[in-house]
Amino acid sequence: MRSTITARGQTVIPAPIRARFALGPSQRLEWIVEADGSIRVVPVNPSPVKAFRGMGRCGASTARLLADREAERQAEHPTGH
C-alpha cells in the first residue's frame, strides 16, 4: 500500500490499515526513525498508563514519558498559557 505526501506534509492512511488498527479521526501517531534509517509509525494509546507499558528500556523510560508529555503540552499550548 502506498500514499502520497501533500504540499502541506499530510498523507492518507490506507483504509485497510485504518480498519485493521481501529484508527480514526484525532488518533495520535508516533513516528519513529529506526537505526537503519527506516520509519515506523505506531498509534499512541490515549491512556498514559497504557502508552507507557512496554516502554521501559535502558532505564530511560520515565525520562521519555515525561519528555513526551511535555512535548504534547507545548504542542497544545505553544505560548505556555
mmJSON file of the N, C-alpha and C atoms, coordinates in Angstrom:
{"data_MODEL":{"atom_site":{
"group_PDB":["ATOM","ATOM","ATOM","ATOM","ATOM","ATOM","ATOM","ATOM","ATOM","ATOM","ATOM","ATOM","ATOM","ATOM","ATOM","ATOM","ATOM","ATOM","ATOM","ATOM","ATOM","ATOM","ATOM","ATOM","ATOM","ATOM","ATOM","ATOM","ATOM","ATOM","ATOM","ATOM","ATOM","ATOM","ATOM","ATOM","ATOM","ATOM","ATOM","ATOM","ATOM","ATOM","ATOM","ATOM","ATOM","ATOM","ATOM","ATOM","ATOM","ATOM","ATOM","ATOM","ATOM","ATOM","ATOM","ATOM","ATOM","ATOM","ATOM","ATOM","ATOM","ATOM","ATOM","ATOM","ATOM","ATOM","ATOM","ATOM","ATOM","ATOM","ATOM","ATOM","ATOM","ATOM","ATOM","ATOM","ATOM","ATOM","ATOM","ATOM","ATOM","ATOM","ATOM","ATOM","ATOM","ATOM","ATOM","ATOM","ATOM","ATOM","ATOM","ATOM","ATOM","ATOM","ATOM","ATOM","ATOM","ATOM","ATOM","ATOM","ATOM","ATOM","ATOM","ATOM","ATOM","ATOM","ATOM","ATOM","ATOM","ATOM","ATOM","ATOM","ATOM","ATOM","ATOM","ATOM","ATOM","ATOM","ATOM","ATOM","ATOM","ATOM","ATOM","ATOM","ATOM","ATOM","ATOM","ATOM","ATOM","ATOM","ATOM","ATOM","ATOM","ATOM","ATOM","ATOM","ATOM","ATOM","ATOM","ATOM","ATOM","ATOM","ATOM","ATOM","ATOM","ATOM","ATOM","ATOM","ATOM","ATOM","ATOM","ATOM","ATOM","ATOM","ATOM","ATOM","ATOM","ATOM","ATOM","ATOM","ATOM","ATOM","ATOM","ATOM","ATOM","ATOM","ATOM","ATOM","ATOM","ATOM","ATOM","ATOM","ATOM","ATOM","ATOM","ATOM","ATOM","ATOM","ATOM","ATOM","ATOM","ATOM","ATOM","ATOM","ATOM","ATOM","ATOM","ATOM","ATOM","ATOM","ATOM","ATOM","ATOM","ATOM","ATOM","ATOM","ATOM","ATOM","ATOM","ATOM","ATOM","ATOM","ATOM","ATOM","ATOM","ATOM","ATOM","ATOM","ATOM","ATOM","ATOM","ATOM","ATOM","ATOM","ATOM","ATOM","ATOM","ATOM","ATOM","ATOM","ATOM","ATOM","ATOM","ATOM","ATOM","ATOM","ATOM","ATOM","ATOM","ATOM","ATOM","ATOM","ATOM","ATOM","ATOM","ATOM","ATOM","ATOM","ATOM","ATOM","ATOM","ATOM","ATOM"],
"id":[1,2,3,4,5,6,7,8,9,10,11,12,13,14,15,16,17,18,19,20,21,22,23,24,25,26,27,28,29,30,31,32,33,34,35,36,37,38,39,40,41,42,43,44,45,46,47,48,49,50,51,52,53,54,55,56,57,58,59,60,61,62,63,64,65,66,67,68,69,70,71,72,73,74,75,76,77,78,79,80,81,82,83,84,85,86,87,88,89,90,91,92,93,94,95,96,97,98,99,100,101,102,103,104,105,106,107,108,109,110,111,112,113,114,115,116,117,118,119,120,121,122,123,124,125,126,127,128,129,130,131,132,133,134,135,136,137,138,139,140,141,142,143,144,145,146,147,148,149,150,151,152,153,154,155,156,157,158,159,160,161,162,163,164,165,166,167,168,169,170,171,172,173,174,175,176,177,178,179,180,181,182,183,184,185,186,187,188,189,190,191,192,193,194,195,196,197,198,199,200,201,202,203,204,205,206,207,208,209,210,211,212,213,214,215,216,217,218,219,220,221,222,223,224,225,226,227,228,229,230,231,232,233,234,235,236,237,238,239,240,241,242,243],
"type_symbol":["N","C","C","N","C","C","N","C","C","N","C","C","N","C","C","N","C","C","N","C","C","N","C","C","N","C","C","N","C","C","N","C","C","N","C","C","N","C","C","N","C","C","N","C","C","N","C","C","N","C","C","N","C","C","N","C","C","N","C","C","N","C","C","N","C","C","N","C","C","N","C","C","N","C","C","N","C","C","N","C","C","N","C","C","N","C","C","N","C","C","N","C","C","N","C","C","N","C","C","N","C","C","N","C","C","N","C","C","N","C","C","N","C","C","N","C","C","N","C","C","N","C","C","N","C","C","N","C","C","N","C","C","N","C","C","N","C","C","N","C","C","N","C","C","N","C","C","N","C","C","N","C","C","N","C","C","N","C","C","N","C","C","N","C","C","N","C","C","N","C","C","N","C","C","N","C","C","N","C","C","N","C","C","N","C","C","N","C","C","N","C","C","N","C","C","N","C","C","N","C","C","N","C","C","N","C","C","N","C","C","N","C","C","N","C","C","N","C","C","N","C","C","N","C","C","N","C","C","N","C","C","N","C","C","N","C","C","N","C","C","N","C","C"],
"label_atom_id":["N","CA","C","N","CA","C","N","CA","C","N","CA","C","N","CA","C","N","CA","C","N","CA","C","N","CA","C","N","CA","C","N","CA","C","N","CA","C","N","CA","C","N","CA","C","N","CA","C","N","CA","C","N","CA","C","N","CA","C","N","CA","C","N","CA","C","N","CA","C","N","CA","C","N","CA","C","N","CA","C","N","CA","C","N","CA","C","N","CA","C","N","CA","C","N","CA","C","N","CA","C","N","CA","C","N","CA","C","N","CA","C","N","CA","C","N","CA","C","N","CA","C","N","CA","C","N","CA","C","N","CA","C","N","CA","C","N","CA","C","N","CA","C","N","CA","C","N","CA","C","N","CA","C","N","CA","C","N","CA","C","N","CA","C","N","CA","C","N","CA","C","N","CA","C","N","CA","C","N","CA","C","N","CA","C","N","CA","C","N","CA","C","N","CA","C","N","CA","C","N","CA","C","N","CA","C","N","CA","C","N","CA","C","N","CA","C","N","CA","C","N","CA","C","N","CA","C","N","CA","C","N","CA","C","N","CA","C","N","CA","C","N","CA","C","N","CA","C","N","CA","C","N","CA","C","N","CA","C","N","CA","C","N","CA","C","N","CA","C","N","CA","C","N","CA","C","N","CA","C","N","CA","C"],
"label_alt_id":[null,null,null,null,null,null,null,null,null,null,null,null,null,null,null,null,null,null,null,null,null,null,null,null,null,null,null,null,null,null,null,null,null,null,null,null,null,null,null,null,null,null,null,null,null,null,null,null,null,null,null,null,null,null,null,null,null,null,null,null,null,null,null,null,null,null,null,null,null,null,null,null,null,null,null,null,null,null,null,null,null,null,null,null,null,null,null,null,null,null,null,null,null,null,null,null,null,null,null,null,null,null,null,null,null,null,null,null,null,null,null,null,null,null,null,null,null,null,null,null,null,null,null,null,null,null,null,null,null,null,null,null,null,null,null,null,null,null,null,null,null,null,null,null,null,null,null,null,null,null,null,null,null,null,null,null,null,null,null,null,null,null,null,null,null,null,null,null,null,null,null,null,null,null,null,null,null,null,null,null,null,null,null,null,null,null,null,null,null,null,null,null,null,null,null,null,null,null,null,null,null,null,null,null,null,null,null,null,null,null,null,null,null,null,null,null,null,null,null,null,null,null,null,null,null,null,null,null,null,null,null,null,null,null,null,null,null,null,null,null,null,null,null],
"label_comp_id":["MET","MET","MET","ARG","ARG","ARG","SER","SER","SER","THR","THR","THR","ILE","ILE","ILE","THR","THR","THR","ALA","ALA","ALA","ARG","ARG","ARG","GLY","GLY","GLY","GLN","GLN","GLN","THR","THR","THR","VAL","VAL","VAL","ILE","ILE","ILE","PRO","PRO","PRO","ALA","ALA","ALA","PRO","PRO","PRO","ILE","ILE","ILE","ARG","ARG","ARG","ALA","ALA","ALA","ARG","ARG","ARG","PHE","PHE","PHE","ALA","ALA","ALA","LEU","LEU","LEU","GLY","GLY","GLY","PRO","PRO","PRO","SER","SER","SER","GLN","GLN","GLN","ARG","ARG","ARG","LEU","LEU","LEU","GLU","GLU","GLU","TRP","TRP","TRP","ILE","ILE","ILE","VAL","VAL","VAL","GLU","GLU","GLU","ALA","ALA","ALA","ASP","ASP","ASP","GLY","GLY","GLY","SER","SER","SER","ILE","ILE","ILE","ARG","ARG","ARG","VAL","VAL","VAL","VAL","VAL","VAL","PRO","PRO","PRO","VAL","VAL","VAL","ASN","ASN","ASN","PRO","PRO","PRO","SER","SER","SER","PRO","PRO","PRO","VAL","VAL","VAL","LYS","LYS","LYS","ALA","ALA","ALA","PHE","PHE","PHE","ARG","ARG","ARG","GLY","GLY","GLY","MET","MET","MET","GLY","GLY","GLY","ARG","ARG","ARG","CYS","CYS","CYS","GLY","GLY","GLY","ALA","ALA","ALA","SER","SER","SER","THR","THR","THR","ALA","ALA","ALA","ARG","ARG","ARG","LEU","LEU","LEU","LEU","LEU","LEU","ALA","ALA","ALA","ASP","ASP","ASP","ARG","ARG","ARG","GLU","GLU","GLU","ALA","ALA","ALA","GLU","GLU","GLU","ARG","ARG","ARG","GLN","GLN","GLN","ALA","ALA","ALA","GLU","GLU","GLU","HIS","HIS","HIS","PRO","PRO","PRO","THR","THR","THR","GLY","GLY","GLY","HIS","HIS","HIS"],
"label_asym_id":["A","A","A","A","A","A","A","A","A","A","A","A","A","A","A","A","A","A","A","A","A","A","A","A","A","A","A","A","A","A","A","A","A","A","A","A","A","A","A","A","A","A","A","A","A","A","A","A","A","A","A","A","A","A","A","A","A","A","A","A","A","A","A","A","A","A","A","A","A","A","A","A","A","A","A","A","A","A","A","A","A","A","A","A","A","A","A","A","A","A","A","A","A","A","A","A","A","A","A","A","A","A","A","A","A","A","A","A","A","A","A","A","A","A","A","A","A","A","A","A","A","A","A","A","A","A","A","A","A","A","A","A","A","A","A","A","A","A","A","A","A","A","A","A","A","A","A","A","A","A","A","A","A","A","A","A","A","A","A","A","A","A","A","A","A","A","A","A","A","A","A","A","A","A","A","A","A","A","A","A","A","A","A","A","A","A","A","A","A","A","A","A","A","A","A","A","A","A","A","A","A","A","A","A","A","A","A","A","A","A","A","A","A","A","A","A","A","A","A","A","A","A","A","A","A","A","A","A","A","A","A","A","A","A","A","A","A","A","A","A","A","A","A"],
"label_entity_id":["1","1","1","1","1","1","1","1","1","1","1","1","1","1","1","1","1","1","1","1","1","1","1","1","1","1","1","1","1","1","1","1","1","1","1","1","1","1","1","1","1","1","1","1","1","1","1","1","1","1","1","1","1","1","1","1","1","1","1","1","1","1","1","1","1","1","1","1","1","1","1","1","1","1","1","1","1","1","1","1","1","1","1","1","1","1","1","1","1","1","1","1","1","1","1","1","1","1","1","1","1","1","1","1","1","1","1","1","1","1","1","1","1","1","1","1","1","1","1","1","1","1","1","1","1","1","1","1","1","1","1","1","1","1","1","1","1","1","1","1","1","1","1","1","1","1","1","1","1","1","1","1","1","1","1","1","1","1","1","1","1","1","1","1","1","1","1","1","1","1","1","1","1","1","1","1","1","1","1","1","1","1","1","1","1","1","1","1","1","1","1","1","1","1","1","1","1","1","1","1","1","1","1","1","1","1","1","1","1","1","1","1","1","1","1","1","1","1","1","1","1","1","1","1","1","1","1","1","1","1","1","1","1","1","1","1","1","1","1","1","1","1","1"],
"label_seq_id":[1,1,1,2,2,2,3,3,3,4,4,4,5,5,5,6,6,6,7,7,7,8,8,8,9,9,9,10,10,10,11,11,11,12,12,12,13,13,13,14,14,14,15,15,15,16,16,16,17,17,17,18,18,18,19,19,19,20,20,20,21,21,21,22,22,22,23,23,23,24,24,24,25,25,25,26,26,26,27,27,27,28,28,28,29,29,29,30,30,30,31,31,31,32,32,32,33,33,33,34,34,34,35,35,35,36,36,36,37,37,37,38,38,38,39,39,39,40,40,40,41,41,41,42,42,42,43,43,43,44,44,44,45,45,45,46,46,46,47,47,47,48,48,48,49,49,49,50,50,50,51,51,51,52,52,52,53,53,53,54,54,54,55,55,55,56,56,56,57,57,57,58,58,58,59,59,59,60,60,60,61,61,61,62,62,62,63,63,63,64,64,64,65,65,65,66,66,66,67,67,67,68,68,68,69,69,69,70,70,70,71,71,71,72,72,72,73,73,73,74,74,74,75,75,75,76,76,76,77,77,77,78,78,78,79,79,79,80,80,80,81,81,81],
"pdbx_PDB_ins_code":[null,null,null,null,null,null,null,null,null,null,null,null,null,null,null,null,null,null,null,null,null,null,null,null,null,null,null,null,null,null,null,null,null,null,null,null,null,null,null,null,null,null,null,null,null,null,null,null,null,null,null,null,null,null,null,null,null,null,null,null,null,null,null,null,null,null,null,null,null,null,null,null,null,null,null,null,null,null,null,null,null,null,null,null,null,null,null,null,null,null,null,null,null,null,null,null,null,null,null,null,null,null,null,null,null,null,null,null,null,null,null,null,null,null,null,null,null,null,null,null,null,null,null,null,null,null,null,null,null,null,null,null,null,null,null,null,null,null,null,null,null,null,null,null,null,null,null,null,null,null,null,null,null,null,null,null,null,null,null,null,null,null,null,null,null,null,null,null,null,null,null,null,null,null,null,null,null,null,null,null,null,null,null,null,null,null,null,null,null,null,null,null,null,null,null,null,null,null,null,null,null,null,null,null,null,null,null,null,null,null,null,null,null,null,null,null,null,null,null,null,null,null,null,null,null,null,null,null,null,null,null,null,null,null,null,null,null,null,null,null,null,null,null],
"Cartn_x":[0.853,0.0,0.897,0.44,1.209,0.297,0.905,0.186,1.149,0.617,1.397,1.376,2.477,2.542,2.164,1.243,0.803,1.821,1.612,2.485,2.495,1.428,1.337,1.893,2.469,3.055,2.056,0.867,-0.165,-0.195,-0.702,-0.873,-2.137,-2.609,-3.795,-3.339,-3.85,-3.572,-4.566,-4.081,-4.997,-6.081,-7.281,-8.445,-8.2,-7.551,-7.334,-6.479,-5.526,-4.694,-5.505,-6.302,-7.162,-8.102,-8.678,-9.624,-8.912,-7.786,-7.063,-6.632,-6.217,-5.705,-6.699,-7.938,-9.006,-8.582,-8.019,-7.586,-8.714,-8.931,-9.993,-9.536,-10.456,-10.124,-9.521,-8.569,-7.871,-6.951,-6.804,-5.866,-4.456,-3.698,-2.321,-1.421,-0.402,0.565,1.96,2.812,4.206,5.058,5.922,6.825,8.197,8.734,10.0,10.988,12.154,13.214,14.112,14.167,14.95,16.43,17.292,18.734,19.142,18.375,18.714,18.183,17.561,17.055,15.61,14.998,13.59,12.706,11.458,10.494,9.413,9.068,7.985,6.938,5.675,4.57,3.719,3.502,2.715,1.625,0.434,-0.626,-0.243,-0.585,-0.342,-1.622,-1.542,-2.702,-3.07,-4.338,-4.724,-4.553,-4.467,-4.252,-2.751,-2.292,-0.864,-0.291,-1.075,-0.591,-0.399,-1.379,-1.262,-0.181,-0.037,1.004,2.39,2.527,3.81,4.212,3.236,3.511,4.408,5.469,6.375,7.441,7.48,8.45,9.734,9.774,10.934,12.125,13.096,14.332,15.474,16.572,17.791,17.586,16.594,16.388,15.938,15.612,15.251,13.757,12.959,11.531,10.814,11.154,10.49,10.828,12.093,12.511,11.807,11.664,10.984,9.511,8.855,7.445,7.267,8.108,7.999,8.289,9.28,9.594,8.44,7.839,6.694,5.523,5.237,4.11,4.389,5.633,5.987,5.855,6.283,6.145,4.677,3.83,2.396,1.82,2.24,1.766,2.197,3.447,3.947,3.191,2.866,2.114,0.702,0.109,-1.257,-1.299,-0.245,-0.175,1.188,1.458,2.79,3.25,2.341,2.759,2.986,2.754,2.968,1.811,0.667,-0.516,-1.492],
"Cartn_y":[-1.172,0.0,1.232,2.246,3.482,4.668,5.77,7.033,8.13,9.298,10.436,11.517,12.23,13.341,14.613,15.394,16.644,17.744,18.887,20.047,20.499,20.215,20.594,19.507,18.446,17.392,16.374,16.343,15.412,14.193,13.098,11.886,11.169,10.247,9.462,8.07,7.59,6.214,5.327,4.347,3.494,2.868,2.764,2.251,0.889,-0.068,-1.367,-1.25,-0.345,-0.157,0.519,1.537,2.193,1.185,0.316,-0.68,-1.702,-2.205,-3.236,-2.738,-1.462,-0.936,-0.013,0.014,0.83,2.285,2.851,4.246,5.135,6.221,7.138,8.575,9.5,10.92,11.265,12.147,12.632,11.602,10.444,9.438,9.996,9.89,10.356,9.223,9.587,8.622,9.071,8.113,8.418,7.934,8.81,8.497,8.233,7.056,6.647,6.372,7.029,6.776,5.694,4.567,3.436,3.638,2.888,2.991,2.707,1.857,1.52,2.542,3.631,4.683,4.506,3.393,3.188,3.986,4.155,4.89,3.924,4.004,3.18,4.127,3.875,4.693,3.819,4.279,3.491,4.361,3.804,4.552,4.812,5.982,6.33,6.098,5.279,4.992,6.247,6.648,7.856,7.753,6.558,6.373,6.441,7.387,7.481,6.201,5.509,4.27,3.196,3.026,2.021,2.405,3.694,4.139,3.869,3.957,3.763,2.297,1.405,-0.024,-0.485,-1.2,-1.731,-0.754,0.443,1.44,1.371,0.548,0.503,-0.17,0.621,0.064,0.999,0.447,1.189,2.164,1.974,2.825,4.234,4.54,5.907,6.069,5.076,5.107,6.265,6.575,7.68,8.997,9.184,10.415,10.56,9.458,9.517,9.866,9.263,9.558,11.037,11.554,12.965,13.884,13.543,14.346,14.314,13.147,13.037,13.892,13.835,14.611,16.113,16.534,17.954,18.421,17.594,17.936,18.083,17.201,17.297,18.584,18.953,20.204,21.4,21.394,22.504,22.611,21.474,21.478,22.02,21.702,22.16,23.617,24.087,25.458,26.059,26.401,26.849,28.137,28.958,30.187,29.994,28.783,28.492,28.831,29.212,29.56,28.423],
"Cartn_z":[0.0,0.0,0.0,-0.703,-0.801,-0.602,-0.203,-0.137,-0.573,-0.822,-1.277,-0.211,-0.071,0.869,0.122,0.694,0.067,0.316,-0.306,-0.113,1.341,2.06,3.475,4.402,3.836,4.649,5.152,4.579,5.012,4.095,4.629,3.837,4.307,3.515,3.864,4.27,5.373,5.798,5.054,4.311,3.543,4.427,3.866,4.598,5.243,4.563,5.224,6.496,6.498,7.687,8.789,8.419,9.423,10.058,9.251,9.774,10.667,10.217,10.983,12.353,12.436,13.702,14.405,13.922,14.514,14.683,13.616,13.638,13.157,13.865,13.495,13.606,13.386,13.482,14.843,14.841,16.037,16.668,16.061,16.58,16.465,17.537,17.528,17.07,16.294,15.796,16.2,16.472,16.782,15.616,15.121,14.02,14.618,14.359,14.939,13.808,13.878,12.912,13.522,12.845,13.323,13.001,13.68,13.485,12.037,11.355,9.97,8.96,9.471,8.595,8.167,8.519,8.172,9.137,8.764,9.578,10.032,11.308,11.855,12.411,12.106,12.606,13.507,14.75,15.697,16.314,16.523,17.191,18.645,19.14,20.532,21.304,22.338,23.165,23.951,23.961,24.683,26.195,26.734,28.165,28.449,29.267,29.555,30.16,30.968,31.59,30.53,29.642,28.59,27.585,27.3,26.371,26.942,28.255,28.92,28.967,28.999,29.116,27.962,28.314,27.306,26.858,27.437,27.012,27.822,28.87,29.747,29.089,28.703,28.167,28.525,28.865,29.199,30.348,31.184,32.345,32.036,30.787,30.409,30.178,30.566,30.25,30.932,32.165,32.861,32.188,31.848,31.174,29.835,29.107,27.807,27.976,28.951,29.189,29.528,30.413,30.79,29.599,28.8,27.615,26.618,26.425,25.516,25.99,27.278,27.813,27.719,27.964,27.855,26.404,25.464,24.046,23.669,24.188,23.921,24.502,25.727,26.336,25.513,25.041,24.235,22.907,22.309,21.052,21.244,22.388,22.665,23.096,23.766,24.288,23.979,22.708,22.328,23.02,23.524,24.185,25.667,26.169,27.585,28.474,27.918,28.72,28.759],
"occupancy":[1.0,1.0,1.0,1.0,1.0,1.0,1.0,1.0,1.0,1.0,1.0,1.0,1.0,1.0,1.0,1.0,1.0,1.0,1.0,1.0,1.0,1.0,1.0,1.0,1.0,1.0,1.0,1.0,1.0,1.0,1.0,1.0,1.0,1.0,1.0,1.0,1.0,1.0,1.0,1.0,1.0,1.0,1.0,1.0,1.0,1.0,1.0,1.0,1.0,1.0,1.0,1.0,1.0,1.0,1.0,1.0,1.0,1.0,1.0,1.0,1.0,1.0,1.0,1.0,1.0,1.0,1.0,1.0,1.0,1.0,1.0,1.0,1.0,1.0,1.0,1.0,1.0,1.0,1.0,1.0,1.0,1.0,1.0,1.0,1.0,1.0,1.0,1.0,1.0,1.0,1.0,1.0,1.0,1.0,1.0,1.0,1.0,1.0,1.0,1.0,1.0,1.0,1.0,1.0,1.0,1.0,1.0,1.0,1.0,1.0,1.0,1.0,1.0,1.0,1.0,1.0,1.0,1.0,1.0,1.0,1.0,1.0,1.0,1.0,1.0,1.0,1.0,1.0,1.0,1.0,1.0,1.0,1.0,1.0,1.0,1.0,1.0,1.0,1.0,1.0,1.0,1.0,1.0,1.0,1.0,1.0,1.0,1.0,1.0,1.0,1.0,1.0,1.0,1.0,1.0,1.0,1.0,1.0,1.0,1.0,1.0,1.0,1.0,1.0,1.0,1.0,1.0,1.0,1.0,1.0,1.0,1.0,1.0,1.0,1.0,1.0,1.0,1.0,1.0,1.0,1.0,1.0,1.0,1.0,1.0,1.0,1.0,1.0,1.0,1.0,1.0,1.0,1.0,1.0,1.0,1.0,1.0,1.0,1.0,1.0,1.0,1.0,1.0,1.0,1.0,1.0,1.0,1.0,1.0,1.0,1.0,1.0,1.0,1.0,1.0,1.0,1.0,1.0,1.0,1.0,1.0,1.0,1.0,1.0,1.0,1.0,1.0,1.0,1.0,1.0,1.0,1.0,1.0,1.0,1.0,1.0,1.0,1.0,1.0,1.0,1.0,1.0,1.0],
"B_iso_or_equiv":[0.0,0.0,0.0,0.0,0.0,0.0,0.0,0.0,0.0,0.0,0.0,0.0,0.0,0.0,0.0,0.0,0.0,0.0,0.0,0.0,0.0,0.0,0.0,0.0,0.0,0.0,0.0,0.0,0.0,0.0,0.0,0.0,0.0,0.0,0.0,0.0,0.0,0.0,0.0,0.0,0.0,0.0,0.0,0.0,0.0,0.0,0.0,0.0,0.0,0.0,0.0,0.0,0.0,0.0,0.0,0.0,0.0,0.0,0.0,0.0,0.0,0.0,0.0,0.0,0.0,0.0,0.0,0.0,0.0,0.0,0.0,0.0,0.0,0.0,0.0,0.0,0.0,0.0,0.0,0.0,0.0,0.0,0.0,0.0,0.0,0.0,0.0,0.0,0.0,0.0,0.0,0.0,0.0,0.0,0.0,0.0,0.0,0.0,0.0,0.0,0.0,0.0,0.0,0.0,0.0,0.0,0.0,0.0,0.0,0.0,0.0,0.0,0.0,0.0,0.0,0.0,0.0,0.0,0.0,0.0,0.0,0.0,0.0,0.0,0.0,0.0,0.0,0.0,0.0,0.0,0.0,0.0,0.0,0.0,0.0,0.0,0.0,0.0,0.0,0.0,0.0,0.0,0.0,0.0,0.0,0.0,0.0,0.0,0.0,0.0,0.0,0.0,0.0,0.0,0.0,0.0,0.0,0.0,0.0,0.0,0.0,0.0,0.0,0.0,0.0,0.0,0.0,0.0,0.0,0.0,0.0,0.0,0.0,0.0,0.0,0.0,0.0,0.0,0.0,0.0,0.0,0.0,0.0,0.0,0.0,0.0,0.0,0.0,0.0,0.0,0.0,0.0,0.0,0.0,0.0,0.0,0.0,0.0,0.0,0.0,0.0,0.0,0.0,0.0,0.0,0.0,0.0,0.0,0.0,0.0,0.0,0.0,0.0,0.0,0.0,0.0,0.0,0.0,0.0,0.0,0.0,0.0,0.0,0.0,0.0,0.0,0.0,0.0,0.0,0.0,0.0,0.0,0.0,0.0,0.0,0.0,0.0,0.0,0.0,0.0,0.0,0.0,0.0],
"pdbx_formal_charge":[null,null,null,null,null,null,null,null,null,null,null,null,null,null,null,null,null,null,null,null,null,null,null,null,null,null,null,null,null,null,null,null,null,null,null,null,null,null,null,null,null,null,null,null,null,null,null,null,null,null,null,null,null,null,null,null,null,null,null,null,null,null,null,null,null,null,null,null,null,null,null,null,null,null,null,null,null,null,null,null,null,null,null,null,null,null,null,null,null,null,null,null,null,null,null,null,null,null,null,null,null,null,null,null,null,null,null,null,null,null,null,null,null,null,null,null,null,null,null,null,null,null,null,null,null,null,null,null,null,null,null,null,null,null,null,null,null,null,null,null,null,null,null,null,null,null,null,null,null,null,null,null,null,null,null,null,null,null,null,null,null,null,null,null,null,null,null,null,null,null,null,null,null,null,null,null,null,null,null,null,null,null,null,null,null,null,null,null,null,null,null,null,null,null,null,null,null,null,null,null,null,null,null,null,null,null,null,null,null,null,null,null,null,null,null,null,null,null,null,null,null,null,null,null,null,null,null,null,null,null,null,null,null,null,null,null,null,null,null,null,null,null,null],
"auth_seq_id":[1,1,1,2,2,2,3,3,3,4,4,4,5,5,5,6,6,6,7,7,7,8,8,8,9,9,9,10,10,10,11,11,11,12,12,12,13,13,13,14,14,14,15,15,15,16,16,16,17,17,17,18,18,18,19,19,19,20,20,20,21,21,21,22,22,22,23,23,23,24,24,24,25,25,25,26,26,26,27,27,27,28,28,28,29,29,29,30,30,30,31,31,31,32,32,32,33,33,33,34,34,34,35,35,35,36,36,36,37,37,37,38,38,38,39,39,39,40,40,40,41,41,41,42,42,42,43,43,43,44,44,44,45,45,45,46,46,46,47,47,47,48,48,48,49,49,49,50,50,50,51,51,51,52,52,52,53,53,53,54,54,54,55,55,55,56,56,56,57,57,57,58,58,58,59,59,59,60,60,60,61,61,61,62,62,62,63,63,63,64,64,64,65,65,65,66,66,66,67,67,67,68,68,68,69,69,69,70,70,70,71,71,71,72,72,72,73,73,73,74,74,74,75,75,75,76,76,76,77,77,77,78,78,78,79,79,79,80,80,80,81,81,81],
"auth_comp_id":["MET","MET","MET","ARG","ARG","ARG","SER","SER","SER","THR","THR","THR","ILE","ILE","ILE","THR","THR","THR","ALA","ALA","ALA","ARG","ARG","ARG","GLY","GLY","GLY","GLN","GLN","GLN","THR","THR","THR","VAL","VAL","VAL","ILE","ILE","ILE","PRO","PRO","PRO","ALA","ALA","ALA","PRO","PRO","PRO","ILE","ILE","ILE","ARG","ARG","ARG","ALA","ALA","ALA","ARG","ARG","ARG","PHE","PHE","PHE","ALA","ALA","ALA","LEU","LEU","LEU","GLY","GLY","GLY","PRO","PRO","PRO","SER","SER","SER","GLN","GLN","GLN","ARG","ARG","ARG","LEU","LEU","LEU","GLU","GLU","GLU","TRP","TRP","TRP","ILE","ILE","ILE","VAL","VAL","VAL","GLU","GLU","GLU","ALA","ALA","ALA","ASP","ASP","ASP","GLY","GLY","GLY","SER","SER","SER","ILE","ILE","ILE","ARG","ARG","ARG","VAL","VAL","VAL","VAL","VAL","VAL","PRO","PRO","PRO","VAL","VAL","VAL","ASN","ASN","ASN","PRO","PRO","PRO","SER","SER","SER","PRO","PRO","PRO","VAL","VAL","VAL","LYS","LYS","LYS","ALA","ALA","ALA","PHE","PHE","PHE","ARG","ARG","ARG","GLY","GLY","GLY","MET","MET","MET","GLY","GLY","GLY","ARG","ARG","ARG","CYS","CYS","CYS","GLY","GLY","GLY","ALA","ALA","ALA","SER","SER","SER","THR","THR","THR","ALA","ALA","ALA","ARG","ARG","ARG","LEU","LEU","LEU","LEU","LEU","LEU","ALA","ALA","ALA","ASP","ASP","ASP","ARG","ARG","ARG","GLU","GLU","GLU","ALA","ALA","ALA","GLU","GLU","GLU","ARG","ARG","ARG","GLN","GLN","GLN","ALA","ALA","ALA","GLU","GLU","GLU","HIS","HIS","HIS","PRO","PRO","PRO","THR","THR","THR","GLY","GLY","GLY","HIS","HIS","HIS"],
"auth_asym_id":["A","A","A","A","A","A","A","A","A","A","A","A","A","A","A","A","A","A","A","A","A","A","A","A","A","A","A","A","A","A","A","A","A","A","A","A","A","A","A","A","A","A","A","A","A","A","A","A","A","A","A","A","A","A","A","A","A","A","A","A","A","A","A","A","A","A","A","A","A","A","A","A","A","A","A","A","A","A","A","A","A","A","A","A","A","A","A","A","A","A","A","A","A","A","A","A","A","A","A","A","A","A","A","A","A","A","A","A","A","A","A","A","A","A","A","A","A","A","A","A","A","A","A","A","A","A","A","A","A","A","A","A","A","A","A","A","A","A","A","A","A","A","A","A","A","A","A","A","A","A","A","A","A","A","A","A","A","A","A","A","A","A","A","A","A","A","A","A","A","A","A","A","A","A","A","A","A","A","A","A","A","A","A","A","A","A","A","A","A","A","A","A","A","A","A","A","A","A","A","A","A","A","A","A","A","A","A","A","A","A","A","A","A","A","A","A","A","A","A","A","A","A","A","A","A","A","A","A","A","A","A","A","A","A","A","A","A","A","A","A","A","A","A"],
"auth_atom_id":["N","CA","C","N","CA","C","N","CA","C","N","CA","C","N","CA","C","N","CA","C","N","CA","C","N","CA","C","N","CA","C","N","CA","C","N","CA","C","N","CA","C","N","CA","C","N","CA","C","N","CA","C","N","CA","C","N","CA","C","N","CA","C","N","CA","C","N","CA","C","N","CA","C","N","CA","C","N","CA","C","N","CA","C","N","CA","C","N","CA","C","N","CA","C","N","CA","C","N","CA","C","N","CA","C","N","CA","C","N","CA","C","N","CA","C","N","CA","C","N","CA","C","N","CA","C","N","CA","C","N","CA","C","N","CA","C","N","CA","C","N","CA","C","N","CA","C","N","CA","C","N","CA","C","N","CA","C","N","CA","C","N","CA","C","N","CA","C","N","CA","C","N","CA","C","N","CA","C","N","CA","C","N","CA","C","N","CA","C","N","CA","C","N","CA","C","N","CA","C","N","CA","C","N","CA","C","N","CA","C","N","CA","C","N","CA","C","N","CA","C","N","CA","C","N","CA","C","N","CA","C","N","CA","C","N","CA","C","N","CA","C","N","CA","C","N","CA","C","N","CA","C","N","CA","C","N","CA","C","N","CA","C","N","CA","C","N","CA","C","N","CA","C","N","CA","C","N","CA","C","N","CA","C"],
"pdbx_PDB_model_num":[1,1,1,1,1,1,1,1,1,1,1,1,1,1,1,1,1,1,1,1,1,1,1,1,1,1,1,1,1,1,1,1,1,1,1,1,1,1,1,1,1,1,1,1,1,1,1,1,1,1,1,1,1,1,1,1,1,1,1,1,1,1,1,1,1,1,1,1,1,1,1,1,1,1,1,1,1,1,1,1,1,1,1,1,1,1,1,1,1,1,1,1,1,1,1,1,1,1,1,1,1,1,1,1,1,1,1,1,1,1,1,1,1,1,1,1,1,1,1,1,1,1,1,1,1,1,1,1,1,1,1,1,1,1,1,1,1,1,1,1,1,1,1,1,1,1,1,1,1,1,1,1,1,1,1,1,1,1,1,1,1,1,1,1,1,1,1,1,1,1,1,1,1,1,1,1,1,1,1,1,1,1,1,1,1,1,1,1,1,1,1,1,1,1,1,1,1,1,1,1,1,1,1,1,1,1,1,1,1,1,1,1,1,1,1,1,1,1,1,1,1,1,1,1,1,1,1,1,1,1,1,1,1,1,1,1,1,1,1,1,1,1,1]
}}}
